[in-house]
Amino acid sequence: MRDLVWTLGRSVSAECPADADRAGALLHLFLEAFEILDDRGGLSDCRFHLGNAAYHCGDYQSAEAWYERSLATMNDDDDRHGIARTSYQLGLVAQTAGDFEKATRWYSRSIEVSTALNDRTGVARTSHQLGNIFFLRGAYDDAATCYEACLELCEDRGDQAGVARSYYQLALVADARGDADRAARLYEAGQSVTDMPGAGAETVRSLRDLGQLAAEVGNNATALTCFKRAMHLANSSGLRDAAAGAASSVGALYTEMGEPEQGLVYTLKSTTLRLDGGRSPRRADAFILRRQRGALGSGRFSKMVTSRLRGDHAAAIMALVADGATVAARSA
């Protein structure tokens, strides 16, 4: 039964919050069963995955509570792999909430336990996140130390996506320090690894994460570079949804920067990719489209939409912006 819990837990993601809701309901049923059986390991697993489901639904307070209950059992049972894993998740929750002090404590705890277990994958993953915390706080030397440690671990393990991500992260640090030449070399090194087979999907996710990281510290030029690299890599790798997500990020950032016309170009790329794939436009895109219409004016907005999209797609976008409803894709 615990195997079923893990299978169910792995099925949830931030891209499908409805699935996370359904998984949460099923996990509660498993939780009741484990309570009847007095299965401490099962209870701990269920609470951990309930934390994941809450996290992906954006309910960070509930996620933290479930993780802490799971961790309490793991501490009592000296489940060190579980302690490392759950400490990492608690770090993610704290980081998302903007509590960098707490996130640093949890990530450091996860690294400490993973190191004792010789879990190099766990150390690399958490070093990446801890480096992001230092970067956000402007502690670039500490960030670089974490990213360099992650790079070495990923190289040793043959983790191409991790190597590419580490190079890109180090490039962000060089950018932040004003060392454009070093940043360019590191970006090039990351790109050379990205071009290897098997590195595409993970690198797209990493580039989007790095773009968000750069945007959070006000480095919009670097953020745009990361988002655009993610979009082009996703397109060349046939990752339609990932390309749409990256294009959406570019459109949103341009709009935030006061360039709604340029932003609209990319938001329309995002919605077109979704519609061509038989998917509905993202809710985030609908919000950004309304902002772009407000900034550009209805006439100019409509002209850009109708000139760039075929008739059925343009009609879907105009209806979406007009009433805020999520419009289903129409067949070609």
C-alpha positions in Angstrom: 0.0 0.0 0.0 2.9 2.4 0.6 4.0 1.8 -3.0 0.6 3.1 -4.1 1.1 6.2 -1.9 4.4 6.9 -3.6 2.9 6.3 -7.1 0.1 8.7 -6.3 2.4 11.2 -4.8 4.6 11.3 -7.9 1.6 12.0 -10.1 1.0 15.6 -8.8 2.7 18.7 -10.1 2.3 22.4 -10.1 1.1 22.3 -13.7 -2.0 20.3 -12.7 -3.4 21.6 -9.4 -6.7 19.8 -10.1 -4.7 16.5 -10.0 -3.1 17.6 -6.8 -6.6 18.1 -5.3 -7.7 14.7 -6.4 -4.5 13.1 -5.1 -4.9 14.8 -1.8 -8.4 13.3 -1.4 -7.1 9.8 -2.1 -4.1 10.3 0.3 -6.5 11.2 3.1 -8.1 7.8 2.6 -4.7 6.1 2.8 -3.9 8.1 5.9 -7.0 6.8 7.6 -6.1 3.2 6.7 -2.5 3.6 8.0 -3.9 5.1 11.3 -6.1 2.0 11.7 -3.1 -0.2 11.0 -0.8 1.9 13.2 1.7 1.9 10.3 4.1 4.7 11.2 6.0 4.6 8.0 2.8 4.7 6.0 1.6 7.6 8.0 4.8 9.5 7.5 4.7 8.8 3.7 1.1 10.0 3.5 1.8 13.2 5.4 4.8 13.9 3.2 2.8 13.6 0.0 -0.1 15.5 1.5 2.4 18.2 2.0 3.4 18.0 -1.7 -0.2 18.1 -2.8 -0.8 21.2 -0.7 2.4 22.8 -2.0 1.4 22.3 -5.6 -2.0 23.8 -4.9 -0.3 26.9 -3.4 -1.5 26.2 0.2 2.0 26.7 1.7 0.7 26.8 5.3 -0.9 23.4 5.1 2.1 22.1 3.2 4.4 23.2 6.0 2.2 21.6 8.6 2.0 18.2 6.8 5.8 18.2 6.2 6.5 19.0 9.9 4.2 16.2 11.1 5.9 13.8 8.7 9.4 15.0 9.8 8.5 14.4 13.5 7.8 10.7 12.8 11.0 10.5 10.7 13.1 12.0 13.5 11.6 9.5 16.0 12.3 6.6 13.7 15.7 7.9 12.6 14.7 7.8 9.0 17.6 9.8 7.7 16.7 9.6 4.0 13.2 10.9 4.9 14.7 13.6 7.1 16.9 14.9 4.2 14.0 14.8 1.7 11.5 16.5 4.0 14.0 19.2 5.2 14.5 20.0 1.5 10.7 20.4 1.0 10.4 22.6 4.1 13.2 24.7 2.6 11.2 25.1 -0.6 8.1 26.2 1.3 10.1 28.8 3.3 11.8 30.0 0.1 8.5 30.4 -1.7 7.1 32.3 1.3 10.2 34.6 1.2 11.6 33.5 4.6 15.2 33.0 3.4 16.5 32.6 7.0 14.3 29.6 7.6 14.9 28.2 4.1 18.7 28.4 4.7 18.3 26.4 7.9 16.2 23.7 6.3 18.5 23.4 3.2 21.6 23.3 5.4 20.0 20.5 7.5 19.2 18.6 4.3 22.7 18.9 3.0 24.2 17.8 6.3 22.1 14.6 6.4 22.5 13.9 2.7 26.3 14.3 3.1 26.3 11.8 6.0 24.4 9.4 3.8 26.7 9.9 0.9 23.6 10.9 -1.1 25.4 13.0 -3.8 22.2 13.6 -5.7 20.5 15.0 -2.7 23.5 17.2 -1.9 23.6 18.6 -5.5 19.9 19.3 -5.6 19.9 21.1 -2.3 23.1 23.0 -3.0 21.4 24.4 -6.1 18.5 25.7 -4.0 20.8 27.1 -1.2 22.8 28.8 -3.9 19.6 30.5 -5.1 18.9 31.7 -1.6 22.4 33.3 -1.3 21.9 34.8 -4.8 18.6 36.4 -3.9 20.2 37.8 -0.7 23.1 39.3 -2.8 25.7 36.9 -1.2 27.3 36.2 -4.5 30.5 34.5 -3.1 28.4 32.0 -1.2 26.1 31.5 -4.1 29.0 30.7 -6.4 30.4 28.3 -3.8 27.1 26.4 -3.8 26.8 26.4 -7.6 30.4 25.2 -8.1 29.8 22.4 -5.6 26.7 21.4 -7.5 28.6 21.6 -10.8 31.3 19.2 -9.5 28.7 16.7 -8.1 26.7 16.8 -11.4 29.8 16.2 -13.5 30.8 13.3 -11.3 27.3 11.8 -11.7 27.0 12.5 -15.5 24.0 14.6 -14.9 24.1 16.7 -18.0 21.0 18.8 -17.2 22.5 19.5 -13.7 25.8 20.5 -15.3 24.1 22.9 -17.7 22.0 24.4 -14.9 25.1 25.0 -12.8 26.9 26.8 -15.6 23.8 29.0 -16.1 23.7 29.7 -12.4 27.3 30.7 -12.3 26.7 32.9 -15.3 24.0 34.7 -13.3 26.5 35.3 -10.6 29.0 36.7 -13.1 26.2 38.9 -14.6 25.3 40.2 -11.1 29.0 41.0 -10.5 29.2 42.9 -13.8 31.6 40.4 -15.4 30.0 40.2 -18.8 32.9 38.3 -20.5 32.8 35.5 -17.8 29.0 35.4 -18.0 29.2 34.9 -21.7 31.7 32.1 -21.4 29.6 30.3 -18.8 26.4 30.7 -20.8 28.3 29.2 -23.8 29.5 26.3 -21.6 26.0 25.6 -20.4 24.7 25.7 -24.0 27.2 23.2 -25.2 26.0 20.8 -22.5 22.3 21.6 -23.3 22.9 20.5 -26.9 23.7 17.0 -25.7 20.9 14.3 -25.9 18.8 14.0 -22.8 19.5 17.4 -21.4 16.6 19.3 -23.0 13.5 19.1 -20.7 15.4 19.5 -17.4 17.4 22.4 -18.8 14.3 24.2 -20.0 12.9 24.0 -16.5 16.2 25.2 -15.0 16.4 28.1 -17.4 12.8 29.2 -16.5 13.7 28.9 -12.8 16.9 31.0 -13.3 14.9 33.6 -15.3 12.5 33.9 -12.4 15.5 34.2 -10.0 17.0 37.0 -12.1 13.7 38.8 -12.3 13.3 38.7 -8.5 16.5 40.6 -8.1 15.6 43.1 -10.8 18.0 41.7 -13.5 15.4 41.8 -16.2 17.9 41.6 -19.1 19.3 38.3 -17.8 15.8 37.1 -17.0 14.7 37.7 -20.6 17.8 35.9 -21.8 17.0 32.8 -19.7 13.3 32.8 -20.6 14.0 33.1 -24.3 16.7 30.4 -24.2 14.2 28.2 -22.5 11.6 28.9 -25.2 13.9 28.2 -28.1 15.3 25.0 -26.5 11.7 23.8 -25.8 10.7 24.5 -29.4 13.7 22.7 -30.8 13.0 19.8 -28.5 9.4 19.5 -29.4 8.2 20.5 -25.8 5.1 22.5 -26.8 3.8 23.1 -23.2 7.2 24.1 -21.9 7.7 26.5 -24.9 4.3 28.0 -24.1 5.2 28.5 -20.5 8.5 30.2 -21.4 6.9 32.5 -23.9 4.3 33.4 -21.3 7.1 34.4 -18.9 8.7 36.6 -21.6 5.4 38.3 -22.3 4.6 38.9 -18.6 8.1 40.3 -18.0 8.0 42.7 -21.0 4.6 43.9 -19.8 6.0 44.5 -16.3 8.9 46.4 -17.8 6.4 48.8 -19.5 6.7 47.3 -23.0 3.2 45.8 -23.5 3.5 45.7 -27.3 6.6 43.5 -27.2 4.9 41.6 -24.3 1.8 40.9 -26.4 3.9 39.3 -29.2 5.2 36.7 -26.7 1.9 36.2 -24.9 0.3 35.5 -28.2 3.0 32.9 -29.0 2.1 31.2 -25.7 -1.6 31.1 -26.4 -1.1 30.0 -30.0 1.1 27.1 -28.9 -1.6 26.1 -26.4 -4.5 26.4 -28.9 -2.6 24.6 -31.6 -2.1 21.7 -29.2 -5.8 21.6 -28.4 -5.3 23.2 -25.0 -7.0 26.2 -23.3 -5.0 29.4 -22.8 -3.3 29.7 -19.4 -5.2 31.7 -16.8 -2.0 33.7 -16.2 -2.0 34.6 -19.9 -5.6 35.8 -19.7 -4.6 38.2 -16.9 -1.6 39.5 -18.8 -3.6 39.9 -22.0 -6.1 42.1 -20.2 -3.3 44.2 -18.8 -1.8 44.5 -22.3 -5.2 45.6 -23.8 -5.5 48.2 -21.0 -2.0 49.6 -21.8 -2.3 49.5 -25.6 -6.0 50.5 -25.9 -8.7 48.2 -27.4 -8.1 49.3 -31.0 -4.4 48.7 -31.1 -4.7 45.5 -29.1 -7.3 44.1 -31.4 -5.3 45.0 -34.5 -2.3 43.1 -33.2 -4.3 40.0 -32.3 -6.1 39.8 -35.6 -3.0 40.4 -37.6 -0.9 37.8 -35.9 -3.4 35.0 -35.3 -5.7 33.0 -37.6 -9.4 33.8 -37.4 -10.5 31.1 -34.9 -7.6 31.7 -32.6 -8.0 35.5 -32.7 -11.7 35.1 -31.9 -10.9 32.8 -28.9 -8.4 35.4 -27.6 -10.8 38.3 -28.0 -13.5 36.3 -26.2 -11.1 35.4 -23.4 -10.1 39.0 -22.9 -13.7 40.3 -23.1 -15.3 38.1 -20.4 -12.4 36.6 -18.6 -13.6 33.1 -19.3 -11.2 30.3 -20.2 -11.9 29.5 -23.7 -11.4 26.0 -25.0 -9.3 25.5 -28.1 -11.3 25.2 -31.3 -10.4 22.5 -33.8 -8.6 23.7 -36.9 
